Amino acid sequence: MSPGLTYDATIATITRLVPDPGLHNPRLGIVCGSGLSTLVSSLKNVVQIPYSKLEGFADSTGVGQKSALAFGYIGKDNYPVVAMLGRFHPYEGYKPATVTYGIRVMKRLGVKDVIITNAAGSLTPEIPVGTIVVVQDHFALPNLTGMSPSFGPLMSKEYPRFLPLSDAYSTRLRRFAFLAAHDLQFPDDALAEGVYAWVSGPAYETPAEGRFLRNAGAHVVGMSTIPEVVAAREENLEVMVLSLVTNLVVIPDTYRSIKAEVKAELAGLPIDRPEIGRASHEEVIAVGILKTEVMRCLVERVAELVSSEKPTV
């Protein structure tokens, strides 16, 4: 089946299963990352459609993620939105076309702006656990080595062959994020700006890999999001990414020397055996749950600012 027919079938199913015609053309799209699917509680008149009922969608197998498309209204102005409760990752075995399918459906439903959320690891102690990073740029090793969703034949003549990404992250939407944080009286350190590094996963980074990414200019790292960003820009959507820092990447200043320990042991000297830190997905989910209300309030307020925005002349 061609991509066009698949989109038509998906949208026909949505139209049939969503009884409120006002939700058939959402203006804002939201992608919910690990532990953040409770953002749906911000929506009114919610209709959830399991991915299993939507042609072209796959099953989101990530821990802490649901597997449904949610439609509803957000904010005082009842702004129509659609939210992906769970995403698809290349590490699950999905091809880029599947990973980005939800974003392309959003475009065809009428979405103009996309807020993409994720759980990420911090590469620097200056951005502690619990911080929401408003992404200003990204560093994507898979994109540089042939895993870009734009790799291969063009799906449509409307897409650019060589997609510019220097302006990938909407300054307009990022401004709304900081205005929303001000309106909500968040402390100044609740939000930060930074560069997101995409790695394919699913293994967490080794200390050497974390150090490499930090030295390359990244502030946070995760296993998702960038394929969706690329597809959104290909679809001419404005994009904002909010990364919730759920863990610190283990990057010790020095390595434990087993050679030195053995020499000390043989010499009868006392030995200090420091523990090696480990990343934990349970920690990621726990922090996501702990901070989900903060993220929910932020996204809801951003949506209100978007909905009340005066059109430019």
Steps between C-alpha positions, in 0.01 A plus 500: 500500500633844414565753779221723370240222519619408850456858619153514348402178674639619833320835484175331393520281811567803720201684353281198568618443859513864616137614534574872550561668160688778680778250577539379141737787421730552801738795486758383752675164515667358810733199519525352850823333603587248774283547809336811353181354352305641797513831311171378356339604830526860374255420220123542510247284313775246446467227241776237495555271203734203552778489244386146417189649335698744284656382177864604475554521875703243688501391865695715746691249712700750707456464876291787639337575166144435394407409146216729395417819313303745717280784378365776723486868582761679709504833680234761568438555130435129435781470248471170306805277537614149420750317719705188438499305826811303426738515206692258283878458515751360254637285784165317508573391145277756331603663174518881477173510302322339795680709761386821331156386382312671784659836424402475134142408597489807727593719204221352291250558779581873500763532772724808470715476815651197671622468858720192538590381849752243612692369796873568470826452684706802597858515379594786733454561874383853416171342383378286792229236511154655482598783266294554185733579211356707216702358211669760280693263273584134462793270431386178334758232437248265328400779260864542405541130427196413287203470740337832411127475420579696183740229381388329180251598228282801567148409619361807329616756244400765755780398736842664458774262396748681724318604816645801688502447877683810622160641600347169614389628841236772491611816680132596523403185689811508718413854601156377604666236720685759704200733511294206626757423770482865609120495506507183711755655737750219447842563658760628257691171498191292414568551128831503316610517138726247338601266221345153479711207380313215335648153531332187369501310832366292662814464713581796720823682421839384621704764686717547192194551279350746746826693514518503120148642469565762767826605333312520167273766650193304615331566834246216509474165325213272406385225266210669322358829372736597220334287229173670597663843485640432154164373373318797653731745328461306176125551546559874564379481861639720776667293770588532866669226699481479880745254656437402861830404662433172678854381570861606493720326244781319681817688403767454773790745509746211519480127447553251778843341443487126556876486436563741789262304724681173431836661575364639826349162588830323440678760713252450783367856474137602560290521185216740426247335269252768391170385352444554130177691433235349275208650309159354576181513295306467824656832606398654167138393546492607866626851426261525205209421731627739766532789255207424274280763666764768437529394136122480466452854631774633273362338185147610585610861550701496176188376320299786650759750378497345154119502485478866604774610260398781269557418132779690331403735221 
